[in-house]
Amino acid sequence: MDSRICRFIDLLFEDIPYSEESFLAQEKIKTALFKEYEKFNINNFAFEQLLLQYRDLISLAALAGYSEEDVKRWHSQEEIKKYKPLKREFSRQKRRVIFFSIFSAYTLSTFFFSIWRGHIITFELFCFGICLLLLRNILQFEKKNISKGYDTEAFLFLRTLYDQYLKRHFNSIFIFFVVVPVFLLTQFALYWFSNSKPAEIIENILVNLYVLELPLFFCVKNFFYLCLITRRIGLLDLSKYRKHLAGISIFSVTYWLSAILIAGLLRERIHYIGNFFLFVAFLYVLAALFYNLVLRKKLTYKNIVVNKKRISFFTSLALIVALFLILRKDTWYTQPYINSIPVVARQRQEISYDEKTGVYTITAQSDSFKILHLTDIHLGGSLYSLRKDLKALHAVYKEIAYTDPNLVVVTGDLTFPMGVMSMSLNNSAPVGQFAAFMRNIGIPWAFTYGNHDTESLATLSEQDLDALYRSLSYKTSGNLLYPYVQPEVMGRNNQLLEIRNRDGSLMQALFLIDSNTYTGAGFNVYDYIHDDQVDWYAAEVARLNKEEGRTIPSMVFFHIPLQEYRTAYELYEQGSDEVTYFFGENGEEMIDKICCSDYPSKIFDTMCALGSTKAVFCGHDHYNNMSLEYRGIRLTYGMSIDYLAMPGIEYDTAQRGAELIT
């Protein structure tokens, strides 16, 4: 039918309230005028000449067999429903339908679960009763509030809803025929391809019934919404609707049966059946898209409605979700380089582990022992950071190969899961990569946590990262000295390492203490070493002093500098003789010269009082590498490896390196 005729008739009926009679008359008049138009076309009359003859609704009504009294009756319909009351009624019904759909989907899916289990759960019978009550309530409300006529605004509201929920109704059917077959087929494929027991597969399906409940919920909800609308306005051509519904159902069932047949024929050539069915599902989605764009318009008033705000919102949301998933993804781009790393030749150390205390003991094979201190390696683990990650790993390898240490200690910020700064939120893959890197080198290594190792949006939490390190530790790798037993104090990986001489005497005690991350009081408000951690350190020093019969020598490693680093630097700047300068400079300018916590820790005073610790090492401030002695304790900044975290640091070289402690 010519679209100009439809628009012309719609314009004439614009001020007439909707009723079943007026709607049928409108369609009949369109058909009659179109037939007249075809006659005019035979005689080469223009469309404008046709309108001159039928310029008003009365003449058009007469063409379709209606009288002037019929036209007056259409204008003066009684019991006309207004827009606002209709909108309120429909909102109430929508809530009822949502509850009905939830209980229906749950009851139907768990009914099969109960049959498989061999019993009916009382709660499911209760849900079934709720479904019946809600359905009864919906029908009663419809009976009381159904109207014979609607004003123009109310009719346009219903017509918009009709288009909206007809589209959603068919789309929910398509979703059902994507989710349900893919889920069921991938489950049964486990039986088919891996010879799993049928009971195990069925049990797995029943445990994950929520995968089936969601599409079932949408199907029920959208079908009932469409029913509520079509009871009020007769826009739906039932014969066409049934044809479309039957066509979609037959096509979908045939499509998936064909997919199963093809999978069976290609069974030996399909390596992973899940990928095959995902590809089949993708093709099915393309077919659904074709239906939406080409065939669905035969049932809808407006098939495609461009809502720029909605499109912008969902596109932005999709991009954010996609970016978030990409940032969290495990990537192993550095693995080819890691696999090529040769073992660094060294004298093998004798290492033992105490299962009760969590203390590793390394027996030195000579009178000297070398420790390489690394800090702030900052592996991003993304494609964006690949070039810089490779530079960082290569720098670490050069330091180890040149110094040939007996032990490597990393004082925090091994990873950098900082979102758009590193294009990664993943702190899992970089840890696995560095562990593999060190395992290939063959040097024992230990570490303390830094503030960036577990950022708030990182894939692994503090507990998850602890579990990962335990899985990669000494019993698995043979060279990561991560304790399986840790003291019950604040922080993670508060650890004691003992370096002993061949006669069993203690050469050096190494304390690796967690300086923690942030206090939660604001942006970059750093935490500190807490009192219970200090008490643990003091108790271990006292224990070793008693065992050795002397004040044992020790060193302490952590990530965030103590406040005494700032005090010592300020005294150095003033030219005070309270500090002794050894080497390096503090070039940090981004936030503070010394980025320590605002909260004081008693660890330094405790070290001074005990007299055991003569040297401490930290990282955190990438451009600081100064070493000063203050109150008898050497305070040394580790030279950073970082190529990624600080703007422009990739091209700065003076601060990059490591310290060899002999």
Number of C-alpha atoms within 10 A of each C-alpha: 10 9 7 10 18 17 12 14 18 15 11 14 19 15 13 22 24 27 22 15 13 20 18 13 20 20 14 17 23 23 16 17 22 16 13 13 19 13 12 15 13 8 8 9 13 11 14 10 12 15 15 9 10 16 14 12 15 16 15 22 22 16 16 17 13 16 14 12 10 17 17 12 13 20 15 12 17 14 11 17 21 16 17 12 11 18 14 11 14 18 12 12 19 18 12 16 24 19 16 25 26 19 22 22 23 21 22 15 18 20 18 14 20 14 11 14 12 9 10 15 14 9 10 18 13 12 18 19 14 17 21 14 12 19 17 12 15 20 12 11 14 17 10 8 12 14 17 17 24 26 20 19 17 21 22 15 16 23 20 16 16 25 23 20 20 25 20 19 21 21 19 23 22 21 19 20 21 21 15 16 19 19 19 15 18 19 17 18 20 17 17 16 14 9 10 13 11 13 11 13 18 17 14 12 18 19 12 12 17 15 15 20 22 19 21 23 21 22 22 20 25 25 19 21 22 20 14 21 21 18 13 20 20 16 19 19 12 11 9 12 15 11 11 18 14 12 11 18 15 11 14 20 13 12 16 20 13 12 17 17 12 11 17 13 11 11 14 9 10 14 11 12 18 17 12 16 22 15 12 17 20 13 12 20 16 11 14 19 14 12 16 16 11 10 14 19 15 13 18 19 15 14 18 14 8 8 9 8 9 10 11 11 12 11 12 12 12 12 12 12 12 12 16 17 14 17 24 24 18 18 20 16 18 21 14 9 12 22 12 10 17 13 14 16 11 12 13 13 15 12 17 14 17 12 11 9 14 18 20 20 21 22 22 22 15 9 8 10 18 15 17 20 28 28 32 30 26 28 34 30 33 27 16 14 21 18 14 20 24 19 18 22 23 15 19 19 17 13 19 21 16 10 14 19 22 22 20 21 19 26 30 27 25 27 29 30 32 22 19 12 16 23 21 29 30 32 29 25 21 24 20 15 21 19 20 18 23 23 20 18 19 19 23 22 23 20 27 27 27 27 22 21 28 26 22 13 16 21 20 21 16 16 10 13 18 17 14 15 19 18 14 21 20 21 14 10 17 15 22 23 28 26 25 21 16 17 17 11 15 17 20 20 21 25 26 23 21 21 21 19 18 15 8 11 13 21 19 18 22 18 22 27 25 28 31 21 23 17 15 10 9 8 8 14 16 20 22 26 24 19 14 14 22 20 15 16 22 17 12 15 24 17 13 17 16 12 13 12 9 11 16 21 18 22 18 19 26 27 31 29 25 26 18 18 22 16 14 22 24 14 15 17 9 9 11 12 10 12 20 18 17 13 10 17 16 17 16 16 13 12 9 10 15 23 21 22 21 13 14 15 20 15 19 18 11 16 23 15 11 14 15 22 25 17 19 24 23 29 27 25 27 25 26 24 26 20 24 22 20 21 15 16 19 21 26 24 30 30 26 29 26 28 27 23 19 13 10 9 16 16 8 11 12 14 22 21 19 22 19 15 11 10
